[in-house]
Amino acid sequence: MDRYIVFTDFDLDGAGCYLTYKWFFPDQDTEVIPLKVSNLREKLLSWLNNNSFESYKRIYFFDLDTTDIADLIDRPNVVIVDHHETHKQEYKQAQTNIVVTTSCSKLLYNQFKQSKIKLSVPQIKLLSLIDDYDSYTLKFPDSYNLNILFWYFNSNRLQFFAERFKEGFDSFTSQEKNLLRAYRRKFKKYYNDLRLYAADIELKGSSYTFISGFVDKYVNDVAHNILNDNKQCHIVMLINSGNKRVYFRKQNEVDVDLGKLAAHLCSGGGHKNAAGSVLNDTIKILSKDFQPL
């Protein structure tokens, strides 16, 4: 039997990509491996120590800027689908669908939707929620809660998520609602104990108010609450000194592309409303301008 494998980003959109693929190709014998861009090359090389691309009829990379591993994966049996603006790598042999859009799940759905398989209303709703969250538009409260729930699953969260929502999204169960309430209680205490800092920073001739803080978890929730609680704040910059990462979020109406900002400041990337990168000296120097809020 032909074998297939999916490498997908280890987040909500990456899980949505895997589900979308499984909905359109339910009979394929497919393995799935979640990866993060931050250590993509290291993890893939480790996998290749015991595996071979030749063993698979098709290898898929979803929601990952694969620039750093282009030399390893530019092969005829590789398919790359991604929506990150920073992904500008050209490939000679691999099949690609790299289009800047709100989510990779949406991009993948648009690629497959002309097939004979038609998705159900709950499946379409799930993709809409994932698209809403990944673009950080947050028009639907359930999209934010869906992401919380994704990270609430254990270390096999992608597989658990895919099994739980294989029929799509209708509503949360009573148990899931209880989990979300418990999560909010823990987060509220964490957020209230945070020390925040602010600075006005000039970008391309305009001044923007940044609020920053040090976090070791709850990145999206902290950013979301800072933006809601401080309407004068244009951009949130959160630093995790443990994993040496920096994260950016912004008010929707602020005309700054955070993906480009992260690329400029710290060789990072992401999307217009959400981006991140490895912590570097530029960010450390920038942080010196911040004062306690």
C-alpha positions in Angstrom: 0.0 0.0 0.0 1.2 3.5 -0.8 2.4 5.5 2.1 1.9 9.2 2.7 3.2 11.6 5.4 2.1 15.1 6.5 4.5 17.5 8.3 2.4 20.3 9.6 2.8 23.3 11.9 2.3 22.5 15.6 -0.6 24.9 16.2 -4.3 25.3 15.5 -3.9 26.1 11.8 -1.5 23.2 11.4 -4.1 20.9 12.9 -6.8 22.4 10.6 -4.6 21.6 7.6 -4.2 18.0 8.7 -8.0 17.6 9.2 -8.7 19.2 5.9 -6.3 16.8 4.2 -7.9 13.8 5.9 -11.4 15.0 5.0 -10.5 15.1 1.3 -8.3 11.9 1.3 -9.9 9.7 4.0 -8.6 6.4 2.5 -4.9 7.3 2.3 -2.6 5.6 4.8 -1.1 8.8 6.3 1.3 9.6 9.1 1.3 13.0 10.7 4.2 14.8 12.4 3.8 18.2 13.9 6.8 20.6 13.6 7.8 24.1 14.6 9.6 26.5 12.2 12.0 27.4 15.1 13.8 24.0 15.0 12.5 22.7 11.6 15.9 21.7 10.2 17.1 20.0 13.4 13.9 18.0 13.7 13.7 16.9 10.1 17.4 15.8 10.0 16.7 13.8 13.2 13.7 12.2 11.4 15.8 11.4 8.4 18.3 9.5 10.5 15.8 6.7 10.7 13.5 7.4 7.8 13.6 8.0 4.0 11.6 10.2 1.7 11.8 7.4 -0.8 9.5 5.3 1.4 6.6 7.6 0.7 4.5 8.2 -2.4 3.8 11.8 -1.3 5.3 14.0 1.4 3.3 17.1 2.4 4.4 20.2 4.3 1.6 22.3 5.5 1.7 25.8 7.2 5.5 25.8 7.4 8.0 28.2 5.8 10.3 25.5 4.6 13.0 27.9 3.4 15.5 26.5 5.9 15.1 22.9 4.7 14.6 23.6 0.9 17.8 21.7 0.1 16.4 18.6 1.8 12.9 18.6 0.4 13.1 19.9 -3.1 12.0 16.6 -4.6 9.2 15.5 -7.0 7.2 13.7 -4.4 7.0 16.7 -2.0 4.0 19.0 -1.9 4.4 22.4 0.0 1.3 24.4 0.9 1.9 27.6 3.0 0.5 31.1 3.5 3.4 33.0 5.2 4.5 36.2 3.5 8.1 35.5 4.5 8.1 32.2 2.4 9.8 33.4 -0.8 11.9 30.3 -1.5 11.6 28.9 -5.0 11.7 25.1 -5.7 12.7 23.3 -8.8 11.1 19.9 -8.2 8.7 20.2 -5.3 5.0 21.0 -6.0 4.1 24.3 -4.3 1.0 26.3 -3.4 2.4 29.3 -1.5 -0.1 32.1 -1.3 -0.3 34.9 1.3 -3.8 34.5 2.9 -5.4 34.4 6.3 -4.8 30.7 7.1 -3.2 27.7 5.5 -6.3 25.6 6.4 -8.4 28.0 4.2 -5.7 27.8 1.4 -5.8 24.0 1.5 -9.6 23.9 1.5 -9.7 26.1 -1.6 -7.1 23.9 -3.3 -9.2 20.7 -2.7 -12.8 22.0 -2.8 -13.3 21.2 -6.5 -13.1 17.5 -5.7 -16.1 15.2 -5.5 -16.0 15.3 -1.7 -18.1 18.0 -0.2 -17.5 19.1 3.4 -20.4 19.3 5.9 -21.6 22.5 7.5 -19.8 21.7 10.9 -16.6 21.0 9.0 -16.8 24.3 7.1 -17.6 26.0 10.4 -14.5 24.6 12.0 -12.3 25.9 9.2 -14.0 29.3 9.6 -13.1 29.4 13.3 -9.5 28.4 12.6 -9.2 31.0 9.8 -10.6 33.6 12.2 -8.1 32.8 14.9 -5.0 32.4 12.7 -5.6 35.7 11.0 -6.2 37.1 14.6 -9.3 38.8 13.4 -11.3 37.2 16.3 -14.8 37.9 15.0 -16.1 34.8 16.6 -15.6 34.0 20.4 -15.5 30.3 19.7 -12.4 30.7 17.6 -10.5 32.0 20.6 -11.8 29.2 22.8 -11.0 26.6 20.2 -7.3 27.6 20.3 -7.4 27.4 24.1 -8.8 23.9 23.9 -6.2 22.9 21.3 -3.4 23.7 23.7 -5.3 22.1 26.6 -4.9 18.7 25.0 -1.8 16.7 26.1 1.5 16.2 24.2 -0.4 14.3 21.4 -2.7 17.3 21.1 -2.7 17.4 17.3 -4.0 13.8 17.1 -6.5 14.4 20.0 -7.8 17.5 18.3 -8.1 15.8 14.9 -10.1 12.9 16.5 -12.3 15.3 18.6 -13.2 17.5 15.6 -13.1 15.0 12.8 -16.8 15.7 12.1 -16.3 19.5 12.4 -17.5 22.0 15.0 -21.0 22.3 16.3 -20.5 23.4 19.9 -18.3 22.7 22.9 -19.3 19.8 25.3 -20.1 20.5 28.9 -16.7 19.1 29.9 -14.9 21.4 27.5 -16.8 24.4 28.8 -15.7 23.4 32.3 -12.1 23.2 31.1 -12.4 26.6 29.5 -13.7 28.1 32.8 -10.9 26.5 34.8 -8.4 27.8 32.2 -9.7 31.3 32.6 -9.4 31.2 36.4 -5.8 30.2 36.2 -5.0 32.7 33.5 -6.7 35.6 35.4 -4.4 35.1 38.4 -1.3 34.8 36.1 -2.3 38.0 34.2 -3.0 40.0 37.3 0.5 39.2 38.6 2.3 40.3 35.4 4.5 43.4 35.4 4.0 45.4 32.1 6.2 48.1 30.5 5.4 50.7 27.8 7.3 52.8 25.3 6.6 54.9 22.3 8.6 53.7 19.3 8.9 55.2 15.9 8.3 53.1 12.9 8.7 54.6 9.4 8.0 58.1 10.6 5.1 57.3 12.9 5.0 56.8 16.6 3.4 53.7 18.1 2.7 52.8 21.7 4.2 49.4 22.6 3.4 47.4 25.8 5.7 44.6 26.7 6.1 42.0 29.4 7.9 38.8 30.2 5.9 35.6 29.9 6.5 31.9 30.1 3.1 30.8 28.9 -0.3 32.2 27.9 1.2 34.3 25.1 -1.9 34.8 23.1 -4.1 35.3 26.1 -1.8 37.9 27.6 -1.6 39.8 24.3 -5.3 39.6 23.8 -6.0 41.0 27.3 -3.4 43.8 27.1 -4.9 45.0 23.8 -8.5 44.9 25.3 -7.5 46.6 28.5 -5.3 49.3 26.9 -6.9 50.8 23.9 -4.0 53.3 23.6 -1.7 50.4 23.0 -0.9 49.8 19.3 1.4 46.8 19.5 2.2 44.2 22.2 5.7 42.7 22.4 6.0 39.7 24.7 9.3 38.1 25.6 9.9 34.6 26.8 13.4 34.6 28.2 13.1 30.8 28.8 12.8 29.7 25.2 14.4 32.9 23.9 11.4 33.9 21.8 9.7 37.3 21.2 6.0 37.6 20.1 4.1 40.5 18.5 0.4 41.2 18.4 -1.5 44.4 17.5 -4.8 46.2 17.4 -6.6 45.2 14.1 -6.9 48.9 13.0 -3.2 49.6 13.4 -1.6 49.8 9.9 1.6 47.8 10.7 2.4 44.4 9.2 3.8 42.5 12.2 5.3 39.8 9.9 7.4 42.4 8.2 8.2 44.0 11.5 9.4 40.8 13.0 11.5 40.1 9.8 13.1 43.5 10.1 13.8 43.5 13.8 14.8 39.9 14.4 14.7 37.9 11.2 11.3 36.5 12.2 8.0 36.2 10.4 4.3 35.5 10.7 1.3 37.4 9.6 -0.1 41.0 9.6 -1.7 40.7 13.0 0.6 38.1 14.7 4.3 37.3 14.4 7.3 36.1 16.3 10.9 35.3 16.3 14.0 34.2 18.2 15.0 36.8 20.8 18.1 38.7 19.5 20.3 41.7 20.5 18.0 44.2 18.6 15.1 43.3 20.8 17.2 43.5 23.9 18.4 47.0 23.0 14.8 48.0 22.1 13.6 46.8 25.5 15.8 49.3 27.3 13.4 52.1 26.2 10.5 50.6 28.1 9.3 52.0 31.4 7.0 50.3 34.0 3.3 50.8 33.1 
